[in-house]
């Protein structure tokens, strides 16, 4: 099958998306979310219906090496339409599934962090243990483990598990977040992972007999969730602060 022709955006628009996604990779490395060459982030490029494509990291680069120009363009059928590198097949399965199903999911972030994978093994998933976890009350889906995500038939099940939520816990696997922008999806992942870190710390203390785990009552979790939704505009400010950090230490991500 012949790969479709790549129809580039305006130079300014595509450059901005590439730089944001490259920044996300660099920040993830800084926060310790990377897993050598594995896991993947993507951002959708604007295109007519039926010609959807997204930016994805080339397989072989560490997160702290990714630059804007390194990102490859992949379409929903799996063709590389711009870029001279391969991608992780599991990354294509997961990211194409979400981009196909959610018009609002312009960015998808998937991680294999220690805390995220630990909580993914909890029968009850993410517990309501703190203010951060309450932000995700009824906004996290769960997808059962099916092995390495190379079976395209899994896409429909991923889509169903996520629904219209902002995050997904892949059982025995890791975390996934979506957003209307790279900034939005990264913010969601940062705090989802932080909630998992707190849960893991609580479990460790409980196992040592130093603490009893107490969950936030459901009505209070609902209240906190509403408060957090109203505060969403703060995400842009947090993203801008993270970018300032990169400008001081890793400005080559924009190249």
C-alpha positions as CSV (number, residue, x, y, z in Angstrom):
1,X,0.0,0.0,0.0
2,X,1.3,3.4,-0.9
3,X,1.8,5.8,2.0
4,X,-0.3,9.0,1.8
5,X,1.3,12.3,0.9
6,X,2.2,14.4,3.9
7,X,0.4,17.8,3.8
8,X,2.3,20.0,6.2
9,X,0.7,22.7,8.3
10,X,1.9,26.2,8.3
11,X,5.5,26.3,9.4
12,X,4.6,28.2,12.6
13,X,1.8,25.9,13.7
14,X,3.7,22.6,13.2
15,X,6.8,24.0,14.8
16,X,4.9,25.0,17.9
17,X,3.3,21.5,18.3
18,X,6.7,19.9,17.7
19,X,8.4,22.1,20.3
20,X,5.6,21.4,22.9
21,X,5.8,17.7,22.4
22,X,9.7,17.7,22.6
23,X,9.4,19.7,25.8
24,X,7.1,17.1,27.2
25,X,9.7,14.4,26.6
26,X,12.5,16.4,28.2
27,X,10.4,17.2,31.2
28,X,9.4,13.6,31.6
29,X,13.0,12.6,31.6
30,X,13.7,15.3,34.3
31,X,10.8,13.9,36.4
32,X,12.1,10.3,36.1
33,X,9.2,9.1,34.0
34,X,11.3,7.7,31.2
35,X,11.7,3.9,30.7
36,X,14.9,3.8,28.5
37,X,13.5,3.7,24.9
38,X,10.0,2.7,25.9
39,X,6.7,4.6,26.4
40,X,5.5,7.3,24.1
41,X,3.7,10.7,23.9
42,X,1.8,11.9,20.8
43,X,0.1,15.1,19.6
44,X,-2.4,15.3,16.8
45,X,-1.7,17.5,13.8
46,X,-4.8,19.3,12.4
47,X,-6.0,17.6,9.3
48,X,-9.3,17.0,7.4
49,X,-11.4,14.0,8.7
50,X,-10.1,10.8,7.4
51,X,-6.5,12.2,7.0
52,X,-5.7,12.3,10.7
53,X,-2.0,12.1,11.6
54,X,0.0,12.6,14.8
55,X,3.5,13.3,15.9
56,X,5.3,10.4,17.8
57,X,8.8,9.9,19.1
58,X,11.2,7.9,16.9
59,X,12.1,4.5,18.5
60,X,15.7,4.5,19.6
61,X,16.0,8.0,21.3
62,X,16.0,8.5,25.0
63,X,13.5,11.0,26.3
64,X,16.3,13.5,27.2
65,X,17.5,13.4,23.6
66,X,14.3,14.1,21.8
67,X,14.2,17.4,19.8
68,X,11.4,18.9,17.9
69,X,12.9,18.0,14.5
70,X,13.3,14.3,15.6
71,X,9.5,13.7,15.9
72,X,8.0,11.6,13.1
73,X,4.5,11.9,11.6
74,X,2.3,8.8,11.6
75,X,-1.2,8.4,10.2
76,X,-4.0,6.3,11.6
77,X,-3.1,3.4,9.4
78,X,0.4,3.3,10.7
79,X,2.2,4.8,7.8
80,X,5.1,7.1,8.5
81,X,4.3,10.1,6.4
82,X,7.1,12.3,7.5
83,X,10.4,11.3,9.2
84,X,13.2,8.8,8.7
85,X,12.8,6.5,11.7
86,X,10.7,3.7,13.1
87,X,8.3,3.9,15.9
88,X,7.3,1.5,18.7
89,X,4.4,-0.6,17.4
90,X,2.7,-0.6,20.9
91,X,2.9,3.2,20.8
92,X,1.0,3.2,17.6
93,X,-1.7,0.9,18.8
94,X,-2.4,2.9,22.0
95,X,-2.1,6.4,20.6
96,X,-4.0,5.8,17.4
97,X,-6.8,4.3,19.4
98,X,-7.3,7.4,21.5
99,X,-6.8,9.9,18.6
100,X,-9.4,8.0,16.6
101,X,-12.0,8.0,19.3
102,X,-11.6,11.4,20.9
103,X,-11.7,14.5,18.9
104,X,-10.8,16.5,22.0
105,X,-7.7,14.3,22.8
106,X,-5.1,16.2,20.9
107,X,-2.3,15.0,23.1
108,X,-1.9,11.5,24.6
109,X,0.8,10.6,27.2
110,X,1.6,7.1,28.3
111,X,4.1,6.3,31.1
112,X,5.6,3.3,32.9
113,X,6.5,5.0,36.2
114,X,7.2,2.9,39.3
115,X,4.3,4.5,41.2
116,X,1.9,4.3,38.2
117,X,2.6,0.6,37.6
118,X,2.3,-0.1,41.3
119,X,-1.1,1.4,41.5
120,X,-2.1,-0.3,38.3
121,X,-1.6,-3.6,40.2
122,X,-3.9,-2.5,43.1
123,X,-7.3,-4.3,42.9
124,X,-9.1,-1.1,43.8
125,X,-6.9,1.1,41.5
126,X,-6.4,4.7,42.5
127,X,-7.7,5.3,46.1
128,X,-9.2,8.6,47.4
129,X,-6.3,9.2,49.8
130,X,-5.5,12.9,49.3
131,X,-6.5,16.2,47.6
132,X,-4.6,15.3,44.5
133,X,-6.3,11.9,44.0
134,X,-9.7,13.6,44.5
135,X,-9.0,15.6,41.3
136,X,-9.4,12.3,39.5
137,X,-12.5,11.2,41.2
138,X,-14.7,9.4,38.6
139,X,-12.3,10.7,35.9
140,X,-10.0,7.6,35.6
141,X,-10.9,4.5,33.5
142,X,-9.3,1.1,33.8
143,X,-8.2,-1.2,31.0
144,X,-7.4,-4.9,31.7
145,X,-3.9,-6.1,30.7
146,X,-3.8,-7.9,27.4
147,X,0.0,-8.2,26.9
148,X,2.2,-5.9,24.9
149,X,-0.2,-3.7,22.9
150,X,0.6,-4.8,19.4
151,X,-2.9,-6.2,18.6
152,X,-4.9,-3.5,16.7
153,X,-8.1,-5.2,17.9
154,X,-7.3,-3.9,21.4
155,X,-7.9,-0.3,20.2
156,X,-11.7,-0.6,20.6
157,X,-11.3,-1.8,24.1
158,X,-8.9,1.0,25.0
159,X,-11.4,3.5,23.6
160,X,-14.2,2.0,25.7
161,X,-12.2,1.9,28.9
162,X,-11.2,5.6,28.6
163,X,-14.6,6.9,27.5
164,X,-14.7,10.6,28.0
165,X,-12.3,10.6,31.0
166,X,-9.0,12.5,31.2
167,X,-7.0,9.5,32.3
168,X,-6.7,5.7,32.1
169,X,-4.9,3.2,34.3
170,X,-3.7,0.3,32.2
171,X,-3.8,-2.7,34.6
172,X,-0.3,-4.2,35.2
173,X,1.1,-1.7,32.8
174,X,1.0,2.0,33.5
175,X,-0.7,5.3,33.1
176,X,-2.3,7.3,30.3
177,X,-3.5,10.9,30.1
178,X,-5.2,12.9,27.4
179,X,-5.7,16.6,26.9
180,X,-6.7,19.3,24.5
181,X,-3.1,20.4,24.3
182,X,0.4,19.0,25.3
183,X,0.2,21.3,28.3
184,X,-3.1,19.9,29.4
185,X,-2.2,16.3,29.0
186,X,1.1,16.7,30.7
187,X,-0.5,18.5,33.7
188,X,-3.0,15.6,34.0
189,X,-0.1,13.0,34.0
190,X,2.0,15.0,36.4
191,X,-0.7,15.0,39.1
192,X,-2.0,11.5,38.3
193,X,1.5,10.2,38.8
194,X,1.8,12.3,42.0
195,X,-1.4,10.7,43.4
196,X,0.0,7.3,42.6
197,X,3.3,8.2,44.4
198,X,1.3,9.3,47.5
199,X,-0.7,6.0,47.4
200,X,2.5,4.0,47.2
201,X,4.0,5.9,50.1
202,X,0.8,5.3,52.2
203,X,0.9,1.6,51.4
204,X,4.5,1.3,52.5
205,X,3.8,3.1,55.8
206,X,0.7,0.9,56.4
207,X,2.8,-2.3,55.7
208,X,5.2,-1.2,58.4
209,X,2.3,-0.7,60.9
210,X,3.0,3.1,61.0
211,X,-0.3,4.3,59.5
212,X,-3.8,3.2,58.8
213,X,-5.1,4.1,55.3
214,X,-8.2,6.3,55.4
215,X,-10.0,7.3,52.2
216,X,-11.7,10.6,51.6
217,X,-15.5,10.3,51.9
218,X,-17.3,10.2,48.5
219,X,-19.2,13.5,48.9
220,X,-16.0,15.3,49.7
221,X,-14.2,13.8,46.8
222,X,-17.0,15.0,44.5
223,X,-16.7,18.5,46.0
224,X,-12.9,18.6,45.5
225,X,-13.3,17.3,42.0
226,X,-15.6,20.2,41.1
227,X,-13.2,22.7,42.6
228,X,-10.3,21.3,40.6
229,X,-12.3,21.4,37.3
230,X,-13.0,25.1,38.0
231,X,-9.2,25.8,38.5
232,X,-8.2,24.3,35.1
233,X,-6.9,27.6,33.6
234,X,-4.0,27.3,36.0
235,X,-2.6,24.5,33.8
236,X,-1.3,27.0,31.3
237,X,0.6,28.8,34.0
238,X,2.2,25.6,35.2
239,X,3.2,24.6,31.7
240,X,4.8,28.1,31.1
241,X,6.8,27.7,34.3
242,X,8.1,24.2,33.2
243,X,9.1,25.7,29.8
244,X,11.1,28.4,31.6
245,X,13.0,25.6,33.4
246,X,13.8,24.0,30.1
247,X,14.9,27.3,28.6
248,X,17.5,27.6,31.3
249,X,18.9,24.1,31.1
250,X,17.8,22.3,27.9
251,X,17.0,24.9,25.2
252,X,18.0,22.5,22.4
253,X,14.7,20.7,22.7
254,X,13.3,23.3,20.3
255,X,15.8,22.4,17.5
